[in-house]
Amino acid sequence: MIRKKGVMCVLVALLSILLCNVTAFATESDIPDATSQFYINDFADIISDDVEKEMQEKAVALAESSEGIQVVVTTVQTIGDADPVLYTVDMYNKYGIGKNNMGVLIMLSVETRDIQIRIGDNMTKYLSDRKCGEIRDDYGIPYFKNDEFETGLYEMQNATIEHITSKVQSAENEVAITPTDVKNVENEGFFGMLISLLAIVVAAFVSFFGLDNYFRKRKEKKAAEENARIENSELVQNLKQRIESLNKSIRRIRSDAETTIDAKEREIASLKERLESTERELNDLKERNKRAIMAYPDLDKKVNAIFAKEREEANKEKALKVELQLKNVLTLECTRHNLYQFRKAYNAFFSLSYEQQKYVPSELVNRVKELYNKSLNLQIEFEEEERIRNDKAKAEEVQKMILGVLNCSVTRHMLYELTRICHAYEDLTGEQKKYVTADVENLYTMKRKANRLQEEYEEEERRQRRQREEEERRHRESYSSSHSSFSGGSHGGFGGHSSGHGAGGKF
């Protein structure tokens, strides 16, 4: 029975190994062959020729200076439904990167937006999984999120080579790993690898029943990632539309500004032409005036006399209009309602020049001024009476409020009303307070008493609340002393952490 079980285990192990090999071969068949450059395989065509040449030279220089350490950068448009980790592991093995398994593979999938770093088993001496994650997060993903794939890959390769170079230089004084040592290590680990392989077969057999759940979760995850990618795409489209709208606005504003500038330039040119024409006419008039003076020496005096006569006639005309306006207001009754008409006529006289005022009779002006002053005094008296009436009305309102509470017994409930009446009295002006004849001092005395009663009430409330709390506390202590109870317990758990060689993730 034991022999049969052993045979079954061997058959299961052989079948699992065969399936793993078939799967590996099937996966590797989908992986493109390395290019002739080997170190840079830009299948997605996202790296320019100049940058690709520089990256190739850096990788070759590292391989030559470190006796076989190879850093390979590969880009693909998509990996389809393949697992990114398994895909890059198969690619690493297919390309045979690094002498004595001392290699690094940086692989970017554009459509699935995935970046992976895989390293050989012996490469962990110089490049840890944690450092791979730091290079990915610090030098790659910040650029990949903005679709700057070329810059991100350049920075990741540069950071990886610099880190390896520094580690190799620091290890120069240490004992180096020779091919013989590596071979011995591989021989010594042969049996351990067989044991690990059997453990993997058993784990695969046990996990076979959970494959359906695994693929279902994987499908849901892919659907969520696809939705997120679509949302990000919509956001990008919205941003592009906003940028295009802003560019259109800028172009429109620039066109309007250019049109305005052209119009102003044309206007300036037209004004310059008019100025030049006016200057020519002025020079012509000056020349004509000069010849006229030479022909008629007394012409200037005659012309000045004509101008003086014209100015006099114009001044008389303006003065006559104001005189008629003054005569019209003299027919009005001297009341405060006609103050505006008197002021308007009086101001019209003072708007005349000194020469024009000479033609207006002074008696007429004095009579209008007298009517204006009388109507102004009547308006001032009216406004003063209105102010006094308003002050008395406000004072009377407050006085009614005061008289309404003076004969009441003071309680704490009156505090709000007394405070409101005191504020109303305080809002009165000094003139308005003169018309309040009620006992204001008694009002403030009542307010202080009501305030004191309210404070005593609140203090009593606080005292009773403290007393109730003290009684409740004593009751709880009495209950606790008569009933015992206990509680406790603890729990714990184990945690662990494991990682493969390298790092990767979505961006």
MARFIDREN-723980 format. One record per residue (C-alpha): residue number from 1; x, y, z. Coordinates in steps of 0.02 Angstrom, whole numbers, always signed. Example, Ala and Ser with C-alpha at 12.3 -4.5 7.8 and 13.67 -1.06 7.14 Angstrom:
BEGIN
<1,<+615,-225,+390>>
<2,<+684,-53,+357>>
END
This chain:
BEGIN
<1,<+0,+0,+0>>
<2,<+143,+116,+44>>
<3,<+231,+70,-118>>
<4,<+75,+113,-219>>
<5,<+60,+283,-134>>
<6,<+244,+316,-171>>
<7,<+221,+272,-354>>
<8,<+69,+387,-363>>
<9,<+169,+532,-288>>
<10,<+309,+505,-415>>
<11,<+183,+501,-559>>
<12,<+98,+660,-497>>
<13,<+268,+745,-482>>
<14,<+321,+693,-657>>
<15,<+152,+748,-728>>
<16,<+166,+917,-641>>
<17,<+343,+944,-705>>
<18,<+285,+900,-881>>
<19,<+139,+1024,-868>>
<20,<+254,+1160,-801>>
<21,<+375,+1132,-944>>
<22,<+235,+1134,-1072>>
<23,<+166,+1294,-997>>
<24,<+339,+1372,-996>>
<25,<+368,+1328,-1176>>
<26,<+197,+1392,-1224>>
<27,<+233,+1557,-1137>>
<28,<+407,+1575,-1209>>
<29,<+338,+1545,-1384>>
<30,<+236,+1706,-1364>>
<31,<+388,+1807,-1310>>
<32,<+476,+1898,-1454>>
<33,<+658,+1858,-1488>>
<34,<+788,+1983,-1431>>
<35,<+846,+2108,-1560>>
<36,<+1022,+2115,-1629>>
<37,<+1062,+2252,-1503>>
<38,<+1006,+2136,-1361>>
<39,<+1022,+2267,-1223>>
<40,<+881,+2379,-1291>>
<41,<+730,+2288,-1367>>
<42,<+605,+2426,-1411>>
<43,<+463,+2321,-1483>>
<44,<+335,+2457,-1436>>
<45,<+437,+2588,-1532>>
<46,<+430,+2721,-1395>>
<47,<+617,+2761,-1379>>
<48,<+699,+2882,-1500>>
<49,<+856,+2832,-1595>>
<50,<+972,+2950,-1500>>
<51,<+912,+2895,-1328>>
<52,<+916,+2711,-1381>>
<53,<+1097,+2731,-1438>>
<54,<+1148,+2812,-1273>>
<55,<+1061,+2677,-1170>>
<56,<+1143,+2540,-1274>>
<57,<+1316,+2614,-1245>>
<58,<+1287,+2622,-1056>>
<59,<+1231,+2440,-1048>>
<60,<+1380,+2380,-1152>>
<61,<+1502,+2480,-1045>>
<62,<+1432,+2400,-886>>
<63,<+1445,+2224,-958>>
<64,<+1626,+2252,-1009>>
<65,<+1680,+2333,-846>>
<66,<+1592,+2207,-732>>
<67,<+1639,+2046,-825>>
<68,<+1465,+2000,-882>>
<69,<+1332,+2095,-783>>
<70,<+1196,+2137,-910>>
<71,<+1052,+2261,-893>>
<72,<+922,+2233,-1030>>
<73,<+776,+2354,-1065>>
<74,<+627,+2286,-1163>>
<75,<+463,+2369,-1214>>
<76,<+309,+2280,-1282>>
<77,<+143,+2351,-1336>>
<78,<+46,+2225,-1230>>
<79,<+67,+2057,-1142>>
<80,<-116,+2011,-1164>>
<81,<-187,+1907,-1022>>
<82,<-17,+1842,-968>>
<83,<+41,+1864,-788>>
<84,<+171,+2005,-788>>
<85,<+288,+1917,-665>>
<86,<+286,+1750,-758>>
<87,<+303,+1839,-924>>
<88,<+461,+1933,-871>>
<89,<+535,+1778,-787>>
<90,<+511,+1680,-949>>
<91,<+584,+1824,-1050>>
<92,<+734,+1832,-934>>
<93,<+764,+1645,-953>>
<94,<+736,+1648,-1142>>
<95,<+860,+1789,-1169>>
<96,<+988,+1711,-1049>>
<97,<+1030,+1879,-973>>
<98,<+1192,+1899,-877>>
<99,<+1345,+1789,-855>>
<100,<+1323,+1665,-712>>
<101,<+1143,+1727,-691>>
<102,<+1205,+1903,-651>>
<103,<+1077,+2001,-753>>
<104,<+935,+2128,-741>>
<105,<+779,+2139,-852>>
<106,<+674,+2299,-858>>
<107,<+513,+2265,-954>>
<108,<+375,+2393,-994>>
<109,<+202,+2345,-1062>>
<110,<+122,+2502,-1134>>
<111,<-62,+2454,-1153>>
<112,<-74,+2356,-990>>
<113,<+28,+2497,-907>>
<114,<+142,+2379,-812>>
<115,<+326,+2395,-768>>
<116,<+429,+2246,-708>>
<117,<+609,+2225,-647>>
<118,<+676,+2045,-641>>
<119,<+850,+1998,-581>>
<120,<+951,+1838,-582>>
<121,<+976,+1735,-424>>
<122,<+1159,+1785,-407>>
<123,<+1118,+1968,-444>>
<124,<+1042,+1989,-270>>
<125,<+1219,+2019,-207>>
<126,<+1217,+2189,-293>>
<127,<+1031,+2229,-317>>
<128,<+898,+2185,-188>>
<129,<+711,+2170,-216>>
<130,<+683,+2323,-108>>
<131,<+805,+2425,-213>>
<132,<+714,+2367,-371>>
<133,<+552,+2433,-298>>
<134,<+633,+2600,-254>>
<135,<+703,+2620,-431>>
<136,<+531,+2580,-503>>
<137,<+437,+2701,-387>>
<138,<+564,+2845,-389>>
<139,<+631,+2844,-567>>
<140,<+498,+2759,-673>>
<141,<+317,+2775,-616>>
<142,<+318,+2967,-596>>
<143,<+358,+2981,-783>>
<144,<+250,+2834,-839>>
<145,<+95,+2911,-760>>
<146,<+117,+3059,-879>>
<147,<+151,+2941,-1028>>
<148,<+334,+2995,-1031>>
<149,<+391,+2816,-1063>>
<150,<+558,+2856,-1142>>
<151,<+614,+2968,-998>>
<152,<+556,+2842,-866>>
<153,<+651,+2697,-946>>
<154,<+807,+2805,-969>>
<155,<+804,+2857,-786>>
<156,<+772,+2679,-724>>
<157,<+916,+2608,-827>>
<158,<+1031,+2748,-771>>
<159,<+986,+2724,-586>>
<160,<+1007,+2534,-600>>
<161,<+1178,+2545,-683>>
<162,<+1240,+2677,-560>>
<163,<+1185,+2571,-411>>
<164,<+1266,+2412,-480>>
<165,<+1427,+2506,-523>>
<166,<+1440,+2576,-347>>
<167,<+1410,+2403,-272>>
<168,<+1539,+2321,-387>>
<169,<+1669,+2453,-343>>
<170,<+1638,+2431,-156>>
<171,<+1656,+2243,-175>>
<172,<+1823,+2250,-266>>
<173,<+1916,+2222,-103>>
<174,<+1809,+2072,-61>>
<175,<+1827,+1895,-128>>
<176,<+1741,+1888,-299>>
<177,<+1628,+1749,-355>>
<178,<+1716,+1642,-485>>
<179,<+1633,+1527,-610>>
<180,<+1703,+1377,-514>>
<181,<+1624,+1439,-352>>
<182,<+1459,+1464,-440>>
<183,<+1469,+1287,-511>>
<184,<+1502,+1216,-338>>
<185,<+1357,+1313,-267>>
<186,<+1246,+1249,-405>>
<187,<+1302,+1068,-373>>
<188,<+1276,+1085,-187>>
<189,<+1102,+1154,-215>>
<190,<+1048,+1017,-336>>
<191,<+965,+909,-206>>
<192,<+888,+1062,-123>>
<193,<+818,+1113,-291>>
<194,<+740,+940,-311>>
<195,<+658,+955,-140>>
<196,<+596,+1130,-185>>
<197,<+528,+1064,-349>>
<198,<+432,+926,-260>>
<199,<+361,+1055,-139>>
<200,<+306,+1162,-285>>
<201,<+221,+1011,-366>>
<202,<+126,+972,-206>>
<203,<+76,+1154,-185>>
<204,<+17,+1160,-366>>
<205,<-86,+999,-339>>
<206,<-166,+1071,-181>>
<207,<-201,+1241,-262>>
<208,<-278,+1160,-416>>
<209,<-448,+1164,-332>>
<210,<-433,+1352,-304>>
<211,<-392,+1395,-484>>
<212,<-572,+1439,-526>>
<213,<-579,+1567,-385>>
<214,<-407,+1633,-435>>
<215,<-455,+1662,-616>>
<216,<-622,+1739,-565>>
<217,<-535,+1864,-452>>
<218,<-407,+1897,-586>>
<219,<-546,+1932,-712>>
<220,<-631,+2052,-590>>
<221,<-466,+2139,-559>>
<222,<-436,+2160,-746>>
<223,<-613,+2230,-767>>
<224,<-581,+2356,-627>>
<225,<-415,+2406,-705>>
<226,<-497,+2425,-874>>
<227,<-632,+2537,-798>>
<228,<-498,+2641,-713>>
<229,<-403,+2655,-878>>
<230,<-562,+2712,-967>>
<231,<-596,+2842,-832>>
<232,<-417,+2904,-845>>
<233,<-437,+2912,-1033>>
<234,<-596,+3014,-1016>>
<235,<-507,+3130,-895>>
<236,<-365,+3153,-1020>>
<237,<-490,+3191,-1158>>
<238,<-577,+3320,-1047>>
<239,<-410,+3401,-1008>>
<240,<-365,+3405,-1193>>
<241,<-532,+3486,-1233>>
<242,<-504,+3618,-1099>>
<243,<-329,+3652,-1165>>
<244,<-397,+3669,-1342>>
<245,<-533,+3787,-1280>>
<246,<-403,+3893,-1191>>
<247,<-294,+3896,-1347>>
<248,<-444,+3955,-1450>>
<249,<-478,+4093,-1322>>
<250,<-296,+4146,-1328>>
<251,<-298,+4151,-1518>>
<252,<-460,+4251,-1517>>
<253,<-392,+4376,-1389>>
<254,<-231,+4391,-1488>>
<255,<-330,+4422,-1649>>
<256,<-439,+4553,-1563>>
<257,<-284,+4638,-1494>>
<258,<-201,+4640,-1665>>
<259,<-360,+4712,-1742>>
<260,<-369,+4847,-1607>>
<261,<-185,+4890,-1632>>
<262,<-210,+4905,-1820>>
<263,<-361,+5018,-1795>>
<264,<-264,+5129,-1673>>
<265,<-118,+5138,-1793>>
<266,<-234,+5191,-1934>>
<267,<-314,+5321,-1819>>
<268,<-142,+5389,-1770>>
<269,<-91,+5399,-1953>>
<270,<-253,+5494,-1993>>
<271,<-223,+5616,-1849>>
<272,<-45,+5645,-1909>>
<273,<-110,+5687,-2082>>
<274,<-238,+5808,-2008>>
<275,<-103,+5887,-1900>>
<276,<+10,+5912,-2048>>
<277,<-134,+5986,-2149>>
<278,<-179,+6102,-2005>>
<279,<+2,+6157,-1986>>
<280,<+9,+6197,-2173>>
<281,<-153,+6299,-2160>>
<282,<-86,+6390,-2006>>
<283,<+77,+6434,-2094>>
<284,<-23,+6494,-2243>>
<285,<-132,+6604,-2131>>
<286,<+22,+6674,-2044>>
<287,<+98,+6719,-2213>>
<288,<-64,+6799,-2270>>
<289,<-78,+6896,-2105>>
<290,<+100,+6956,-2125>>
<291,<+66,+7022,-2301>>
<292,<-98,+7103,-2243>>
<293,<-10,+7195,-2102>>
<294,<+122,+7257,-2222>>
<295,<-14,+7319,-2340>>
<296,<-127,+7389,-2203>>
<297,<-29,+7439,-2046>>
<298,<-184,+7484,-1941>>
<299,<-277,+7324,-1988>>
<300,<-232,+7239,-1823>>
<301,<-314,+7374,-1720>>
<302,<-473,+7367,-1824>>
<303,<-479,+7179,-1808>>
<304,<-455,+7189,-1619>>
<305,<-594,+7316,-1608>>
<306,<-708,+7199,-1704>>
<307,<-664,+7054,-1589>>
<308,<-692,+7163,-1435>>
<309,<-863,+7214,-1501>>
<310,<-908,+7032,-1531>>
<311,<-853,+6982,-1354>>
<312,<-955,+7124,-1281>>
<313,<-1110,+7070,-1376>>
<314,<-1086,+6890,-1321>>
<315,<-1065,+6943,-1138>>
<316,<-1222,+7049,-1145>>
<317,<-1318,+6904,-1220>>
<318,<-1267,+6785,-1079>>
<319,<-1300,+6917,-947>>
<320,<-1474,+6949,-1021>>
<321,<-1519,+6765,-1005>>
<322,<-1469,+6764,-820>>
<323,<-1562,+6928,-791>>
<324,<-1722,+6852,-860>>
<325,<-1698,+6699,-747>>
<326,<-1677,+6813,-594>>
<327,<-1834,+6911,-639>>
<328,<-1934,+6750,-657>>
<329,<-1891,+6688,-480>>
<330,<-1941,+6857,-406>>
<331,<-2121,+6811,-447>>
<332,<-2112,+6658,-333>>
<333,<-2171,+6655,-152>>
<334,<-2033,+6651,-21>>
<335,<-2057,+6475,+51>>
<336,<-1943,+6329,+86>>
<337,<-2019,+6236,-63>>
<338,<-1948,+6367,-185>>
<339,<-1773,+6355,-110>>
<340,<-1708,+6255,-259>>
<341,<-1767,+6386,-386>>
<342,<-1688,+6529,-287>>
<343,<-1524,+6432,-270>>
<344,<-1523,+6389,-455>>
<345,<-1546,+6570,-510>>
<346,<-1420,+6636,-383>>
<347,<-1289,+6508,-440>>
<348,<-1322,+6552,-623>>
<349,<-1268,+6731,-586>>
<350,<-1104,+6674,-505>>
<351,<-1068,+6558,-652>>
<352,<-1045,+6715,-761>>
<353,<-875,+6792,-786>>
<354,<-829,+6957,-704>>
<355,<-857,+7052,-868>>
<356,<-1028,+6970,-893>>
<357,<-1087,+7009,-715>>
<358,<-1068,+7196,-749>>
<359,<-1217,+7190,-867>>
<360,<-1335,+7116,-734>>
<361,<-1419,+7246,-618>>
<362,<-1351,+7229,-440>>
<363,<-1521,+7272,-363>>
<364,<-1597,+7120,-449>>
<365,<-1458,+7007,-385>>
<366,<-1477,+7072,-205>>
<367,<-1665,+7041,-205>>
<368,<-1641,+6861,-264>>
<369,<-1505,+6835,-134>>
<370,<-1622,+6897,+2>>
<371,<-1760,+6777,-53>>
<372,<-1634,+6633,-59>>
<373,<-1573,+6666,+120>>
<374,<-1752,+6679,+188>>
<375,<-1805,+6515,+105>>
<376,<-1646,+6432,+168>>
<377,<-1685,+6484,+347>>
<378,<-1863,+6418,+328>>
<379,<-1792,+6250,+270>>
<380,<-1671,+6242,+417>>
<381,<-1811,+6281,+540>>
<382,<-1921,+6146,+462>>
<383,<-1782,+6015,+473>>
<384,<-1748,+6061,+654>>
<385,<-1933,+6041,+698>>
<386,<-1935,+5873,+609>>
<387,<-1784,+5815,+707>>
<388,<-1863,+5868,+872>>
<389,<-2025,+5777,+829>>
<390,<-1929,+5618,+786>>
<391,<-1826,+5629,+946>>
<392,<-1981,+5651,+1052>>
<393,<-2066,+5504,+965>>
<394,<-1919,+5386,+997>>
<395,<-1903,+5447,+1176>>
<396,<-2089,+5424,+1206>>
<397,<-2080,+5244,+1140>>
<398,<-1937,+5201,+1259>>
<399,<-2023,+5288,+1404>>
<400,<-2179,+5181,+1379>>
<401,<-2071,+5026,+1388>>
<402,<-1990,+5087,+1550>>
<403,<-2154,+5134,+1632>>
<404,<-2225,+4963,+1586>>
<405,<-2101,+4872,+1700>>
<406,<-2067,+4995,+1841>>
<407,<-2219,+4941,+1944>>
<408,<-2190,+4753,+1919>>
<409,<-2114,+4635,+2047>>
<410,<-1938,+4586,+1997>>
<411,<-1909,+4402,+1951>>
<412,<-1770,+4312,+1860>>
<413,<-1887,+4287,+1710>>
<414,<-1889,+4477,+1682>>
<415,<-1702,+4484,+1650>>
<416,<-1716,+4472,+1460>>
<417,<-1852,+4606,+1448>>
<418,<-1761,+4724,+1566>>
<419,<-1599,+4701,+1467>>
<420,<-1691,+4739,+1304>>
<421,<-1766,+4901,+1376>>
<422,<-1596,+4957,+1443>>
<423,<-1518,+4931,+1272>>
<424,<-1659,+5030,+1191>>
<425,<-1626,+5174,+1310>>
<426,<-1438,+5165,+1279>>
<427,<-1466,+5174,+1090>>
<428,<-1548,+5346,+1109>>
<429,<-1445,+5501,+1070>>
<430,<-1406,+5631,+1203>>
<431,<-1544,+5746,+1139>>
<432,<-1672,+5605,+1137>>
<433,<-1630,+5553,+1316>>
<434,<-1677,+5729,+1375>>
<435,<-1860,+5691,+1333>>
<436,<-1864,+5532,+1441>>
<437,<-1936,+5580,+1612>>
<438,<-1958,+5404,+1683>>
<439,<-1851,+5338,+1828>>
<440,<-1706,+5262,+1729>>
<441,<-1603,+5228,+1885>>
<442,<-1742,+5118,+1953>>
<443,<-1742,+5024,+1786>>
<444,<-1557,+4980,+1803>>
<445,<-1583,+4932,+1986>>
<446,<-1719,+4809,+1934>>
<447,<-1604,+4737,+1799>>
<448,<-1464,+4707,+1925>>
<449,<-1587,+4622,+2044>>
<450,<-1655,+4510,+1907>>
<451,<-1477,+4466,+1855>>
<452,<-1435,+4420,+2035>>
<453,<-1591,+4310,+2048>>
<454,<-1542,+4221,+1886>>
<455,<-1366,+4189,+1950>>
<456,<-1435,+4119,+2113>>
<457,<-1552,+4005,+2015>>
<458,<-1410,+3942,+1905>>
<459,<-1299,+3912,+2056>>
<460,<-1439,+3811,+2139>>
<461,<-1459,+3710,+1980>>
<462,<-1273,+3671,+1978>>
<463,<-1277,+3621,+2162>>
<464,<-1423,+3502,+2134>>
<465,<-1338,+3427,+1980>>
<466,<-1178,+3395,+2079>>
<467,<-1283,+3316,+2217>>
<468,<-1369,+3200,+2092>>
<469,<-1203,+3151,+2016>>
<470,<-1132,+3114,+2189>>
<471,<-1282,+3005,+2232>>
<472,<-1265,+2911,+2066>>
<473,<-1080,+2883,+2098>>
<474,<-1114,+2815,+2272>>
<475,<-1249,+2702,+2201>>
<476,<-1128,+2632,+2070>>
<477,<-994,+2602,+2201>>
<478,<-1119,+2514,+2312>>
<479,<-1175,+2406,+2167>>
<480,<-996,+2365,+2117>>
<481,<-951,+2311,+2294>>
<482,<-1096,+2188,+2298>>
<483,<-1067,+2113,+2123>>
<484,<-901,+2050,+2060>>
<485,<-856,+2029,+1878>>
<486,<-701,+2003,+1776>>
<487,<-652,+2015,+1595>>
<488,<-493,+1977,+1496>>
<489,<-418,+1884,+1352>>
<490,<-290,+1906,+1218>>
<491,<-261,+1850,+1043>>
<492,<-114,+1845,+929>>
<493,<-63,+1790,+760>>
<494,<+83,+1756,+649>>
<495,<+134,+1859,+502>>
<496,<+259,+1836,+367>>
<497,<+338,+1919,+218>>
<498,<+405,+1844,+60>>
<499,<+459,+1913,-107>>
<500,<+533,+1856,-270>>
<501,<+687,+1923,-358>>
<502,<+636,+2095,-422>>
<503,<+487,+2211,-416>>
<504,<+342,+2264,-526>>
<505,<+171,+2343,-529>>
<506,<+43,+2448,-620>>
<507,<+57,+2636,-644>>
END
